[in-house]
Structures are given as C-alpha cells and as structure tokens.
C-alpha cells in the first residue's frame, strides 16, 4: 500500500468518525427538543418573564440572525448601542443567544436552537406585532379600507 493510499484511508476514517459524532450530536439535540416540548408551558412562562419589560428586548432578539454584531443590530433597529448591548448580555445569560463568530473585534450573535424548539420568535412576532427580523410589522392593507 502506498503512502497516498494510507493517507486517503486515514482521511476516510477521520471523516467517518466525524459523521458518527455529528449523528450523535443530532440525536442528543432531538432528545433535548422533545424534552423541552414536553414542558413547553413551563418554559414559555420563563420566556414571557424574560421579555416582559417591553418590545425592545424582543426586537434585539429577533434581529440577532447570526450575521450581525451589537452595533449592526443597533443600526438596523435604529437603537442606541449601549441599550442593545445590555439586552444582548441579558439574552446570552438567559441562554437564548450565543456567540457564533467574530469578525475583527465584532462579535456575531444568533439565536440558540431552543428558538425553533419552543417557537420563541413566532411568539414574539405575534405578541409585539414584529417582523421576523425585529422591525415593526407593516399594517395590513386588508381591513384598512375607509368607511363611507
């Protein structure tokens, strides 16, 4: 067996092990999601407590899309950076946001998978009449006709 064949065989073994690890991680995530859904009412009570102080925190949460840092979220929503930074810190401590990367000195924030499991974004959009990106929902033209 040549050294090239040995190298390819070793690489294939590594890829196979990585695939096994990914499968196990996915299985754990699915199990956790099932357990979370079983107690969804309890967890949504906690979510309501986290977002009870108004719409700004909900907007910051929704705007954290995995491509924006604090300053980009603030600019996108037309908010002051210190306020956004404070809300990002709270959301991180509450386990709803995670750091997914950094570009230069800029930290990039995104929602954790619990968002999909408990449908937190959907809940916040409905509760505060927001778009999925955190901006206020545009009023529907349907039902807005002038009465004659």
C-alpha positions in Angstrom: 0.0 0.0 0.0 1.4 3.4 -1.0 1.7 6.3 1.3 -1.0 8.1 -0.8 -3.4 5.1 -0.2 -2.6 5.2 3.6 -3.3 8.9 3.7 -6.6 8.6 1.9 -7.6 5.6 4.2 -6.8 7.7 7.3 -8.7 10.7 6.0 -11.7 8.4 5.3 -11.6 7.1 8.8 -11.5 10.6 10.2 -14.5 11.6 8.1 -16.4 8.5 9.2 -15.7 9.3 12.8 -16.8 12.9 12.3 -20.0 11.7 10.7 -20.7 9.4 13.7 -20.1 12.3 16.1 -22.4 14.5 14.2 -25.1 11.8 14.2 -24.8 11.5 18.0 -25.0 15.3 18.5 -28.1 15.5 16.3 -29.6 12.7 18.3 -28.9 14.5 21.6 -30.4 17.7 20.1 -33.6 15.9 19.1 -33.9 14.3 22.5 -33.5 17.7 24.2 -36.0 19.2 21.9 -38.5 16.5 22.8 -38.0 17.0 26.5 -38.3 20.8 26.1 -41.6 20.5 24.2 -43.0 18.2 27.0 -42.6 21.1 29.4 -43.3 23.9 26.9 -45.8 25.7 29.1 -43.3 26.0 31.9 -40.6 27.1 29.6 -42.8 29.7 27.8 -43.5 31.2 31.3 -39.8 31.8 31.6 -39.7 33.3 28.1 -42.5 35.6 29.0 -40.7 36.7 32.1 -37.5 37.4 30.0 -39.4 39.6 27.5 -41.9 41.2 29.9 -40.2 44.6 30.1 -41.2 45.6 26.6 -40.7 45.3 22.9 -37.0 46.4 22.7 -35.5 43.2 24.0 -37.8 41.2 21.7 -36.6 43.3 18.7 -33.0 42.8 19.6 -33.5 39.0 20.0 -35.2 38.8 16.6 -32.6 40.9 14.9 -29.8 38.6 16.2 -29.6 36.5 13.0 -26.1 35.1 13.0 -24.8 37.9 10.7 -24.9 40.9 13.0 -23.0 42.2 15.9 -24.3 44.6 18.6 -23.5 47.7 16.5 -25.2 46.3 13.4 -28.3 45.3 15.4 -28.5 48.8 16.9 -28.1 50.4 13.5 -30.6 48.0 11.9 -33.2 48.7 14.5 -32.4 52.4 15.0 -31.5 51.9 18.6 -28.6 53.1 20.9 -25.7 50.6 21.0 -25.5 50.6 24.9 -29.2 49.5 25.1 -28.7 46.8 22.6 -25.5 45.6 24.3 -27.3 45.4 27.6 -30.2 43.3 26.0 -27.7 41.0 24.2 -25.9 40.4 27.5 -29.2 39.5 29.3 -30.3 37.3 26.4 -27.0 35.5 26.5 -27.1 35.0 30.2 -30.7 33.6 29.9 -29.5 31.1 27.4 -31.3 32.4 24.3 -28.4 33.9 22.3 -25.0 32.6 21.6 -21.8 33.9 20.1 -21.4 32.3 16.7 -18.3 34.1 15.4 -16.2 37.2 15.3 -15.1 39.4 12.5 -12.3 41.6 13.7 -13.4 43.0 17.1 -17.0 42.4 16.3 -18.9 39.5 18.0 -21.7 37.9 15.9 -24.8 36.8 17.7 -27.5 34.3 16.9 -30.5 32.5 18.5 -29.9 29.1 20.0 -31.8 26.0 18.7 -34.3 26.4 21.6 -35.8 29.2 19.5 -37.0 26.6 16.9 -38.0 24.1 19.6 -40.2 26.4 21.6 -41.1 28.7 18.7 -39.9 31.8 20.6 -39.5 34.0 17.5 -43.1 33.2 16.4 -44.4 34.0 19.8 -42.5 37.4 20.0 -43.7 38.4 16.5 -47.3 37.8 17.4 -47.1 39.3 20.9 -45.4 42.6 19.8 -46.5 42.8 16.1 -43.0 42.4 14.8 -41.5 41.1 11.6 -39.1 38.1 11.9 -36.2 40.5 11.8 -37.3 42.6 14.7 -38.8 45.5 12.9 -42.4 46.6 13.4 -44.8 44.7 11.3 -46.3 46.7 8.5 -50.1 47.3 8.8 -52.0 45.1 6.5 -54.0 46.9 3.8 -56.6 44.3 4.2 -59.3 45.6 6.6 -57.9 49.2 6.4 -60.5 50.4 3.9 -62.1 53.8 4.6 -65.7 53.6 5.7 -68.1 55.5 3.5 
